[in-house]
Amino acid sequence: MNTFLFSIRRLASAFLILAPAPVFTQLTHPPVVNIRSAANPAFKVEAAAVQYTLLSPDAEAAGSAERDIAVYTYKPGMYVVTPVKDSDPLRGVSILDLIKIVRHIQNIEPFAEPWQWVAADIDRDNAITSNDVRQLHQLLMDPFSELTDNQSWRFFDTRHVFPATFPLEEPIPESVASTLSCEQEVFCFKAVKVGDVDGSATNIVVPQQEPSDNVLQLNQPDRLLQAGEEIFLAVSVNDASLLWGLQGALRFNGEFLQLVSAEPGNVFGMGRDGIHISSQRKELRFSWLDAFPQRFTDESILMTIRLKARKEARLQEAVSSAPALLQPAAFDAKGQTQPLRLSLTEISQSAVLNVAKKSLFLNVTETPQPPQTHREFSAQEEW
């Protein structure tokens, strides 16, 4: 028995010695992956990595290689070339993108370009629905949220022609198959920033604005708060123009103030999901949008904030804007970005309750719709 096993082992060893070793080819001219923005073709997009997957009977994978590697070594065969980039998910994303998606869903202003469909398909189910709006809004409001069913960038073969009526009807070719050779090959892709339906992420004409305290103008009472004192603030918008949406963030000095709570005001469409308080209760992000522009009046209250003083402090020194958290902006009826002007007015607790009642009526109960108007989407109802 031992002699038989020994013979089998000798035969197996001989077979391994005689079997031909895998042949690998050194590519002195590595492939070139050329990626341009689908929204702005003049903008060149750099992929974080390019994956080269070998399609062979043994399913051996070549893995991924950084773009700056000069020499590759590959086993001959058919490869699938796939660009990958999953960073900076909020690049180019704002409430304006959500407005455009909502208006597309309601058929008020359908997308004009196929790449906008790709950008708006947040959950990657090949359809543009309120779930895409919900996920993108959560990404904008919550810094710890992420795209669960997608990556921050998608790429497709430049030669792909989208169907005219429904661009997502056919699978998008996000890879290119090729037999890599010693000759230099060029693969061309177009890039789409997920969530960015207005193309601002790759806009080279108008540079990205840096966070600025001047964009959010706060008008608030400057009075001395005593330790243990509670104060209620009504946040309103000082803008006579029609607005589609707005976004911003406030920071509260935790040494002097405790952010107890924040509730939506009496503006139609403003819900609790438009307010996000950080776990340390020192920062507050807010946003609002509507498919149709609204005009804010002196009685329009975006939200109410309840604060408690930890120690004696001046209100203006304890509350400030936080542009690094969420770039403050107001979007007018033309989709143009305007400075966001907010007023913080001290109100009584009974006034807060009255605002809450009106908010409940506007955002939860069914509101009669004027003829020939399709205002079906409410942030409070659909998100």
ZAPA-623788 format. One line per field, with one value per residue (C-alpha): residue number from 1; residue in three letters; x, y, z. Coordinates in pm, whole numbers, padded with zeros to 5 digits. Layout:
<rs>
num = NUM_...
residu = ALA_...
xx = X_...
yy = Y_...
zz = Z_...
</rs>
This chain:
<rs>
num = 1_2_3_4_5_6_7_8_9_10_11_12_13_14_15_16_17_18_19_20_21_22_23_24_25_26_27_28_29_30_31_32_33_34_35_36_37_38_39_40_41_42_43_44_45_46_47_48_49_50_51_52_53_54_55_56_57_58_59_60_61_62_63_64_65_66_67_68_69_70_71_72_73_74_75_76_77_78_79_80_81_82_83_84_85_86_87_88_89_90_91_92_93_94_95_96_97_98_99_100_101_102_103_104_105_106_107_108_109_110_111_112_113_114_115_116_117_118_119_120_121_122_123_124_125_126_127_128_129_130_131_132_133_134_135_136_137_138_139_140_141_142_143_144_145_146_147_148_149_150_151_152_153_154_155_156_157_158_159_160_161_162_163_164_165_166_167_168_169_170_171_172_173_174_175_176_177_178_179_180_181_182_183_184_185_186_187_188_189_190_191_192_193_194_195_196_197_198_199_200_201_202_203_204_205_206_207_208_209_210_211_212_213_214_215_216_217_218_219_220_221_222_223_224_225_226_227_228_229_230_231_232_233_234_235_236_237_238_239_240_241_242_243_244_245_246_247_248_249_250_251_252_253_254_255_256_257_258_259_260_261_262_263_264_265_266_267_268_269_270_271_272_273_274_275_276_277_278_279_280_281_282_283_284_285_286_287_288_289_290_291_292_293_294_295_296_297_298_299_300_301_302_303_304_305_306_307_308_309_310_311_312_313_314_315_316_317_318_319_320_321_322_323_324_325_326_327_328_329_330_331_332_333_334_335_336_337_338_339_340_341_342_343_344_345_346_347_348_349_350_351_352_353_354_355_356_357_358_359_360_361_362_363_364_365_366_367_368_369_370_371_372_373_374_375_376_377_378_379_380_381_382_383
residu = MET_ASN_THR_PHE_LEU_PHE_SER_ILE_ARG_ARG_LEU_ALA_SER_ALA_PHE_LEU_ILE_LEU_ALA_PRO_ALA_PRO_VAL_PHE_THR_GLN_LEU_THR_HIS_PRO_PRO_VAL_VAL_ASN_ILE_ARG_SER_ALA_ALA_ASN_PRO_ALA_PHE_LYS_VAL_GLU_ALA_ALA_ALA_VAL_GLN_TYR_THR_LEU_LEU_SER_PRO_ASP_ALA_GLU_ALA_ALA_GLY_SER_ALA_GLU_ARG_ASP_ILE_ALA_VAL_TYR_THR_TYR_LYS_PRO_GLY_MET_TYR_VAL_VAL_THR_PRO_VAL_LYS_ASP_SER_ASP_PRO_LEU_ARG_GLY_VAL_SER_ILE_LEU_ASP_LEU_ILE_LYS_ILE_VAL_ARG_HIS_ILE_GLN_ASN_ILE_GLU_PRO_PHE_ALA_GLU_PRO_TRP_GLN_TRP_VAL_ALA_ALA_ASP_ILE_ASP_ARG_ASP_ASN_ALA_ILE_THR_SER_ASN_ASP_VAL_ARG_GLN_LEU_HIS_GLN_LEU_LEU_MET_ASP_PRO_PHE_SER_GLU_LEU_THR_ASP_ASN_GLN_SER_TRP_ARG_PHE_PHE_ASP_THR_ARG_HIS_VAL_PHE_PRO_ALA_THR_PHE_PRO_LEU_GLU_GLU_PRO_ILE_PRO_GLU_SER_VAL_ALA_SER_THR_LEU_SER_CYS_GLU_GLN_GLU_VAL_PHE_CYS_PHE_LYS_ALA_VAL_LYS_VAL_GLY_ASP_VAL_ASP_GLY_SER_ALA_THR_ASN_ILE_VAL_VAL_PRO_GLN_GLN_GLU_PRO_SER_ASP_ASN_VAL_LEU_GLN_LEU_ASN_GLN_PRO_ASP_ARG_LEU_LEU_GLN_ALA_GLY_GLU_GLU_ILE_PHE_LEU_ALA_VAL_SER_VAL_ASN_ASP_ALA_SER_LEU_LEU_TRP_GLY_LEU_GLN_GLY_ALA_LEU_ARG_PHE_ASN_GLY_GLU_PHE_LEU_GLN_LEU_VAL_SER_ALA_GLU_PRO_GLY_ASN_VAL_PHE_GLY_MET_GLY_ARG_ASP_GLY_ILE_HIS_ILE_SER_SER_GLN_ARG_LYS_GLU_LEU_ARG_PHE_SER_TRP_LEU_ASP_ALA_PHE_PRO_GLN_ARG_PHE_THR_ASP_GLU_SER_ILE_LEU_MET_THR_ILE_ARG_LEU_LYS_ALA_ARG_LYS_GLU_ALA_ARG_LEU_GLN_GLU_ALA_VAL_SER_SER_ALA_PRO_ALA_LEU_LEU_GLN_PRO_ALA_ALA_PHE_ASP_ALA_LYS_GLY_GLN_THR_GLN_PRO_LEU_ARG_LEU_SER_LEU_THR_GLU_ILE_SER_GLN_SER_ALA_VAL_LEU_ASN_VAL_ALA_LYS_LYS_SER_LEU_PHE_LEU_ASN_VAL_THR_GLU_THR_PRO_GLN_PRO_PRO_GLN_THR_HIS_ARG_GLU_PHE_SER_ALA_GLN_GLU_GLU_TRP
xx = 00000_00280_00463_00147_00105_00472_00435_00131_00323_00619_00386_00218_00559_00670_00352_00407_00763_00661_00351_00416_00461_00221_00350_00347_00398_00566_00387_00652_00377_00098_-00260_-00385_-00724_-00870_-01167_-01368_-01665_-01999_-02133_-01829_-01612_-01324_-01281_-01047_-01136_-00870_-00980_-00856_-00765_-00814_-00902_-00773_-00958_-00838_-01113_-00973_-01081_-00900_-01069_-00738_-00776_-00505_-00637_-00610_-00319_-00265_-00256_00101_00262_00481_00525_00269_00318_00021_-00073_-00199_-00574_-00891_-00913_-01193_-01078_-01280_-01212_-01301_-01348_-01544_-01435_-01575_-01942_-02069_-01858_-02093_-02402_-02645_-03015_-03031_-02962_-03247_-03476_-03391_-03451_-03789_-03892_-03788_-03991_-04299_-04243_-04218_-03871_-03745_-03374_-03227_-02914_-02875_-02590_-02834_-03031_-02713_-02632_-02984_-03004_-02870_-02987_-02878_-03208_-03228_-03523_-03553_-03788_-03848_-03612_-03325_-03426_-03445_-03100_-02930_-03092_-02974_-02622_-02632_-02768_-02586_-02203_-02186_-02423_-02293_-02411_-02511_-02597_-02366_-02026_-01961_-01851_-01973_-01794_-01913_-01761_-01750_-01890_-02212_-02530_-02811_-03171_-03349_-03669_-03543_-03162_-03146_-03342_-03026_-02725_-02452_-02112_-01893_-01605_-01422_-01295_-00959_-00667_-00380_-00075_00271_00137_-00004_-00384_-00615_-00945_-01191_-01458_-01701_-01746_-02059_-02056_-02343_-02592_-02460_-02734_-02636_-02272_-02118_-01869_-01673_-01751_-01424_-01584_-01706_-01465_-01594_-01662_-01464_-01668_-01718_-01880_-02003_-02242_-02458_-02565_-02705_-02923_-02966_-03029_-02719_-02820_-02668_-02788_-02776_-02662_-02953_-03172_-03371_-03434_-03643_-03527_-03733_-03521_-03659_-03528_-03469_-03526_-03801_-03730_-03886_-03680_-03663_-03452_-03184_-02920_-02677_-02538_-02509_-02254_-02324_-02045_-02085_-01904_-02182_-02490_-02670_-02869_-03179_-03393_-03492_-03832_-03957_-04140_-04445_-04282_-04452_-04233_-04004_-03990_-03784_-03568_-03457_-03286_-02986_-02825_-02478_-02426_-02238_-02536_-02304_-02385_-02707_-02750_-03069_-03220_-03547_-03673_-03990_-04064_-04220_-04060_-04196_-04186_-04087_-04266_-04214_-04437_-04245_-04048_-03807_-03751_-03748_-03448_-03446_-03125_-03014_-02726_-02461_-02304_-02335_-02274_-02363_-02587_-02405_-02076_-02219_-02403_-02230_-02253_-02066_-01993_-01741_-02021_-02266_-02205_-02480_-02682_-03027_-03148_-03383_-03650_-03388_-03171_-02907_-02716_-02779_-02637_-02844_-02971_-03120_-03275_-03278_-03560_-03637_-03995_-04202_-04270_-04640_-04541_-04329_-04635_-04841_-04571_-04566_-04943_-04927_-04634_-04837_-05129_-04917_-04691_-04908_-05270_-05375_-05368_-05606_-05415_-05484_-05593_-05324_-05064_-04873_-04743_-04751_-04410_-04382_-04058_-04248_-04478_-04248_-03912
yy = 00000_00242_00149_00229_00574_00650_00568_00798_01083_01031_01040_01361_01524_01426_01571_01904_01917_01839_02066_02392_02693_02989_03229_03595_03893_04212_04518_04784_05015_04998_05062_05420_05480_05810_05931_06244_06389_06308_06646_06849_06661_06907_06791_06494_06260_06056_05712_05603_05267_05064_04697_04441_04113_03810_03603_03250_02894_02915_03250_03400_03771_04022_04254_04630_04858_05224_05445_05565_05218_05217_04844_04563_04187_03984_03634_03641_03625_03830_04105_04322_04680_04868_05216_05256_05566_05579_05893_06238_06137_06493_06653_06862_06754_07012_07070_07196_06841_06711_06981_06876_06509_06587_06800_06517_06262_06485_06540_06917_06941_06603_06542_06658_06439_06060_06105_06285_05961_05780_06053_06048_05667_05673_05323_05182_05011_05160_05383_05738_05733_05902_05647_05807_06145_06000_05839_06145_06375_06152_06160_06539_06576_06300_06305_05939_05806_05647_05513_05156_05042_05258_05424_05796_05773_05560_05505_05380_05304_05618_05421_05340_05489_05536_05454_05778_05730_05560_05578_05320_05058_04877_04777_05040_04903_05000_04780_04714_04368_04341_04109_04312_04305_04453_04743_05034_05032_05324_05272_05563_05607_05876_05956_06050_06184_06012_06264_06554_06608_06969_06885_07114_06850_06879_07238_07397_07724_07826_07701_07536_07790_07753_07755_08116_08275_08557_08326_08269_08598_08562_08827_08733_08912_09002_08962_08813_08467_08361_08015_07769_07998_07847_08033_07958_08090_08111_08078_08268_08352_08715_08692_08852_08643_08310_08018_07656_07539_07620_07452_07544_07460_07624_07565_07611_07665_07367_07544_07801_07648_07315_07245_07087_07037_07172_07140_07221_07551_07649_07647_07401_07093_07152_06827_06673_06502_06852_06892_06693_06747_06606_06346_06602_06839_07120_07130_07150_07091_07204_07193_07263_07224_07227_07133_07478_07806_07961_08319_08364_08627_08772_08497_08213_08021_07758_07593_07662_07591_07534_07625_07614_07824_07626_07944_08317_08400_08640_08478_08617_08476_08128_08073_08090_07954_07634_07646_07362_07121_07215_07495_07750_07854_07957_07858_08095_08017_08020_07767_08029_08020_08315_08406_08262_08529_08400_08576_08422_08578_08500_08378_08240_07872_07923_08074_07765_07546_07754_07716_07340_07316_07504_07287_06974_07107_07207_06905_06614_06691_06685_07033_07111_07151_07425_07312_07199_07182_06863_06940_06580_06562_06669_06621_06532_06282_06110_06097
zz = 00000_00090_-00231_-00436_-00272_-00327_-00699_-00732_-00570_-00808_-01110_-00984_-00929_-01278_-01426_-01249_-01378_-01736_-01736_-01923_-01699_-01746_-02009_-01908_-02137_-02025_-02158_-02207_-02336_-02075_-02184_-02184_-02025_-02144_-01938_-02011_-01826_-01993_-01876_-01980_-02236_-02197_-01836_-01792_-01505_-01329_-01210_-00869_-01020_-01337_-01292_-01545_-01503_-01702_-01862_-01885_-01794_-01460_-01389_-01286_-01200_-01269_-00998_-01016_-01093_-01020_-01327_-01264_-01294_-01606_-01675_-01646_-01661_-01778_-01876_-02239_-02281_-02294_-02033_-01903_-01840_-01577_-01432_-01064_-00850_-00524_-00340_-00254_-00290_-00230_-00502_-00717_-00518_-00382_-00324_-00684_-00806_-00592_-00734_-01089_-01010_-00851_-01149_-01382_-01184_-01200_-01573_-01518_-01665_-01797_-01832_-02161_-02161_-02111_-01861_-01629_-01600_-01495_-01241_-01095_-01061_-00704_-00608_-00945_-01026_-01378_-01286_-01150_-00848_-00514_-00357_-00550_-00408_-00059_-00072_-00223_00032_00316_00172_00166_00519_00708_00686_00796_00530_00210_-00122_-00040_-00394_-00601_-00625_-00640_-01006_-01295_-01625_-01961_-02299_-02516_-02811_-02623_-02771_-02519_-02619_-02709_-02508_-02194_-02161_-01881_-02074_-02189_-01973_-01959_-02073_-01778_-01896_-02223_-02324_-02504_-02568_-02430_-02653_-02656_-02861_-02668_-02656_-02577_-02397_-02393_-02126_-02021_-01653_-01461_-01106_-00928_-00789_-00997_-01257_-01331_-01417_-01154_-01036_-01363_-01456_-01569_-01676_-01332_-01061_-00748_-00475_-00157_00166_00268_00572_00346_00160_00470_00624_00975_01133_01497_01828_02024_02383_02693_02790_03154_03261_03251_03040_02753_02432_02122_01785_01467_01153_00855_00508_00412_00039_-00163_-00474_-00562_-00430_-00540_-00248_00003_00216_00491_00832_01173_01447_01818_02068_02299_02581_02607_02442_02432_02114_02263_01952_01612_01447_01094_01051_00850_00504_00270_00215_00514_00713_00989_00728_00626_00963_01086_01427_01491_01762_01977_01931_01821_01450_01251_00879_00708_00362_00187_-00168_-00374_-00731_-00775_-00659_-00340_-00221_00142_00349_00696_00833_00663_00926_00801_01141_01514_01735_02110_02294_02657_02791_02977_03106_03054_02689_02411_02152_01847_01972_02037_01704_01366_01014_00924_00548_00568_00671_00397_00149_00218_-00085_-00202_-00549_-00729_-00988_-01266_-01086_-01010_-00681_-00449_-00107_00176_00416_00740_01039_01387_01588_01950_01997_02286_02346_02264_01929_01860_01920_01678_01412_01472_01425_01097_00985_01058_00855_00554_00532_00642_00555_00192_00044_-00246_-00570_-00825_-01175_-01422_-01147_-01063_-00717_-00604_-00444_-00081_00105_00419_00246_-00004_00170
</rs>
